[in-house]
Amino acid sequence: MFLSHCQPDKKLTDHLREVYLFSQQMLKQVPLADDERETLEIVNKVIALSHDFGKYLSYFQTYLRTGEKSNNLYQHSFISALFAAHLLRDAGRWGLRASWSEFAPAVAYFIVLHHHGNLRDFSLDVTKSLNIRNQNVQESLYLRIQLLEKQIGDIKNQLAEVVDDLSPLWNQVSIPLSLEEELKDFVEKYIDVFDLLHRQYYFISKQRKPKITKKLYYIVLLLYSALIDADKLSAANIQKRPRLCVPEKLVDAYREQRFNVHETEGTDGWRNRMYQVVMQRLEKLEYERPEQRIFTLTAPTGAGKTLLALSVALKWRSRTEKRDGYAPKIIYALPFTSVIDQNDQVIREVFQQLPDYPANEHRYVIKHHHLSTIQYRQENEELPLRQALLLTEDWEAEIIVTTFVQLFQTLIGYENRALKKFHQIAGSIVILDEVQNIPVEYWELVQKVLRDMAHLYSCKILLLTATQPLIFPPEETVELLEGENVKPIDFFKEKTRVELQWLRNENDFFTSEKWARFFQNRFEDGKNYLAIFNTIKTSIEVYEKVKTWLKKCGYHVFYLSTNIIPKERKGRIEDIKQSIKNQQKVAVISTQVVEAGVDLDFDVVYRDIGPIDAIIQAAGRCNRNGTRKRLGKVWITPIVRNGKLESQYVYGPIHTKIARDILPEEPITEDEFYQLIQKYFERVKESKSSAVSEGIIQAMEILKFDEKGKVSSRKQPEYVSDFQFIADSNQAVDVFIEADKEAREIWELYNQKVILEKDFKKRFDNYLSLKKDLRQYVISVPIKIAKNLNRDFYEKTKMLYVSKDVLNQYYNEEFGFIRSSEMVDAWIM
């Protein structure tokens, strides 16, 4: 008997059957044209049945029984990939009709070859038969080809046994070819497959058929995703559950219970009218523009955008299911992990109306980011951690609340772990909340990818924000907060909660010391204050200068930034909310960490100069609920260091210059914010460089995913792996802070159960169970600042460690990690 896995033993044909059935089921959830679907399903069938063909090798079967792998002949992906390409060498035999059918061998080969690893540059995987005969094969294939001749001989020796084992499944899934003849032909002519693949690589790399080859990136990601997800589910013996029904009026019912939806005046009336405009717009668009795929929803801060967007998505989902026969998943993406909890909580409150929600919580809603708690509950059963992780990372739910990083590292990705959920995005409804946080250098790239996903896989895209960037040309999008006699600007004008003013004269630019004096001179006792700075350095300096004075005035003074551990930061936000609710006097000194999605409300906000969208987001923390008798006041107070605006260290000179150019000299009120934002993004679009986006787009179109094993100093992107949504992440290192007794216990458990555990499966499960608690004490610190920390644990833990014994040398309980001013000019966030 041929096995695919052991512990427990699993027959190879059972595994191949499961992978085929699972992957076909995944593809059926993706909306496709008939020709496209037929071709994809046939190619997927070949991929699924051949992806582990190499496990018929006697070397692999011996490896399963004994663990012996010294000769590497057990490696099975290469011969499996060649067999898949061999089967698809003639599109006519299969009746393939899609435009890309002629490239099916290259697609299948590339996917099967890398189904146990990450995708890389296709050029590294092809060679000519002449090079093989002359022993002039490139390094990336040399060892594999050295093994291949023996592996082919092994298959030839046991060809009859392979045919006997695989034929029943081959016939069951209706393969229109003779298995025996195909195997005999393969072992005799496998060398010809290399020339076929090399020719196809030439056409792809030279863009000789660009209309066809530009689609291959998305075809590869869809089939690769279906294969690796199905492969992992089968290996873990997890059965896929049926989809769940979600009523389209779930948000409407929630609003009826929680709010006065008939109110026409005040803040509630303002929100109700926006909700009604959007719902009416949806009804009209359903008949007038049913083909429209890309939408914007530009609503002021405090408009209740989470509920608005969720209601829109549920109605789209229900209507799509009735019209087209499939239920799109809803992906709600936000820029930061720090703002996900609030949105996730709102969505879960809405879903708690469903009777079976407690029993199937995670089949309905999954929250997924790198700090997520790993748990999955279905049919009143809490699944084991390993299964829970797999289903969470697979986005096996009706609604997924996630980060931009998770979403875009799948859409523009190369890593196995990220790409296995691509098929869940195809055909889905994607909500991008606070979309202005997409870096401007990636606008062109994001525009292309979202447009392609909408066109190829019928995704609906909703760009949600109060400060709408110009990622798409206006003619490509439809604004939802719009009617016959109303536009978004009308709702901005209607709500005047704050006045914004900046000190334009350069003589009024501030050092931290000068800022502290300015603050004290304009201080009004009894008002609540928020001050937002661009760098940790300045925020700490200001905090140290004003905290004692404020405390003498009877204020509760708080410091917030990513310089303090997540546990403490989360606790402080809750303390701030409670203090404001109890009508206590509050002052908060912070970085930009409070700007997006943190529901705090102050009388006066100070902010360093920066991009206009960031300034408007900061203004959203001022008089947020519009309940104060006077307008809230937002002051723009530019901070300088060494003769240079700190904003330039963080956001670059272009954003800073545009902000300085367009901010008016006279104070402006909230009703003027909309025009200011439009003007700002128009200037940004004119000044932005598209080089970064263009390099990655070119890489996508010629299947250059990753330059494996090489360190490059290139300035412009050449590979998909050059896409980096969060810049300079490699310049920082994780540091565990033993801030309290609980931290000590967690660190000891981490070392005992993860670092010192020799059994891989136990170690992995233990890490999953500790991950959430562990990350509550971890901060990211620039490498050059952390260079003096003890590195004894780093090789094992991949993080530095500050013990309780030396805590006071490196970590301050008020403002976090202690940063020497000699080390760095500016520290962001």
Salt bridges, closest charged atoms under 4 A:
ASP14 OD1 - ARG17 NH1 3.04
GLU18 OE1 - LYS10 NZ 2.56
ASP35 OD1 - ARG97 NH2 2.99
GLU36 OE1 - LYS215 NZ 3.39
GLU38 OE1 - ARG97 NH2 2.86
GLU41 OE2 - LYS28 NZ 3.54
GLU41 OE2 - ARG37 NH1 3.72
ASP52 OD2 - HIS15 NE2 3.16
ASP52 OD2 - HIS51 NE2 3.21
ASP52 OD2 - LYS55 NZ 3.12
ASP52 OD1 - HIS76 NE2 3.34
ASP52 OD1 - HIS115 NE2 3.41
GLU102 OE1 - LYS209 NZ 2.89
ASP125 OD2 - HIS114 NE2 2.67
ASP125 OD1 - ARG120 NH2 2.69
GLU180 OE2 - LYS184 NZ 3.41
GLU182 OE1 - HIS86 NE2 3.42
GLU182 OE1 - ARG89 NH1 3.16
GLU182 OE2 - ARG93 NH1 2.82
ASP185 OD2 - HIS86 NE2 3.76
ASP185 OD2 - ARG89 NH2 2.99
ASP185 OD1 - LYS189 NZ 3.39
GLU188 OE2 - LYS156 NZ 3.52
ASP229 OD2 - HIS423 NE2 2.71
ASP231 OD1 - HIS15 NE2 2.83
ASP231 OD1 - HIS51 NE2 3.45
GLU248 OE1 - ARG319 NH2 3.98
GLU248 OE2 - LYS322 NZ 3.38
ASP252 OD2 - LYS315 NZ 2.63
GLU283 OE2 - ARG319 NH2 2.71
GLU286 OE2 - ARG323 NH1 2.86
GLU288 OE2 - LYS284 NZ 3.97
ASP324 OD2 - ARG323 NE 3.36
ASP341 OD1 - LYS367 NZ 2.77
ASP344 OD2 - ARG348 NE 2.82
GLU349 OE1 - ARG258 NH1 3.81
GLU361 OE2 - ARG348 NH1 3.17
GLU361 OE2 - HIS362 NE2 3.89
GLU379 OE2 - ARG241 NH1 3.28
GLU379 OE2 - ARG363 NH1 3.86
GLU382 OE1 - ARG377 NH1 3.43
GLU393 OE2 - ARG417 NH2 2.46
GLU393 OE1 - LYS420 NZ 3.17
ASP394 OD1 - LYS420 NZ 3.61
GLU396 OE1 - LYS240 NZ 3.04
GLU398 OE1 - ARG243 NH2 2.71
GLU398 OE1 - ARG317 NH1 2.90
ASP452 OD2 - LYS448 NZ 2.81
GLU476 OE2 - ARG451 NH2 2.75
GLU482 OE2 - ARG281 NH2 3.65
GLU482 OE2 - LYS487 NZ 3.70
GLU484 OE2 - LYS284 NZ 3.52
GLU494 OE2 - ARG273 NH2 2.44
GLU499 OE1 - LYS633 NZ 2.54
GLU506 OE2 - ARG660 NH2 2.75
GLU513 OE2 - ARG517 NH1 3.62
GLU524 OE2 - LYS527 NZ 3.45
GLU524 OE1 - ARG630 NH2 3.52
ASP525 OD1 - LYS585 NZ 2.97
GLU541 OE2 - LYS537 NZ 3.77
GLU541 OE1 - ARG641 NH2 3.14
GLU544 OE1 - LYS547 NZ 3.07
GLU568 OE2 - ARG572 NE 2.71
GLU595 OE2 - ARG607 NE 2.50
ASP599 OD1 - ARG624 NE 2.91
ASP601 OD1 - ARG628 NH1 3.03
ASP603 OD1 - ARG628 NE 2.27
GLU646 OE2 - ARG641 NE 2.68
ASP661 OD2 - LYS657 NZ 2.79
ASP661 OD2 - ARG683 NH2 3.10
GLU665 OE2 - ARG504 NE 3.99
GLU670 OE2 - ARG497 NH2 2.52
GLU701 OE2 - LYS214 NZ 3.97
GLU701 OE2 - LYS448 NZ 3.96
GLU707 OE1 - ARG714 NH1 2.72
ASP722 OD1 - ARG714 NH2 2.77
ASP734 OD2 - ARG775 NH1 3.26
GLU738 OE1 - ARG744 NH1 3.41
ASP740 OD2 - LYS567 NZ 3.11
GLU742 OE1 - LYS567 NZ 3.05
GLU748 OE2 - ARG744 NE 2.98
ASP765 OD1 - ARG386 NH2 3.31
GLU795 OE1 - LYS798 NZ 3.83
GLU814 OE2 - LYS547 NZ 2.94
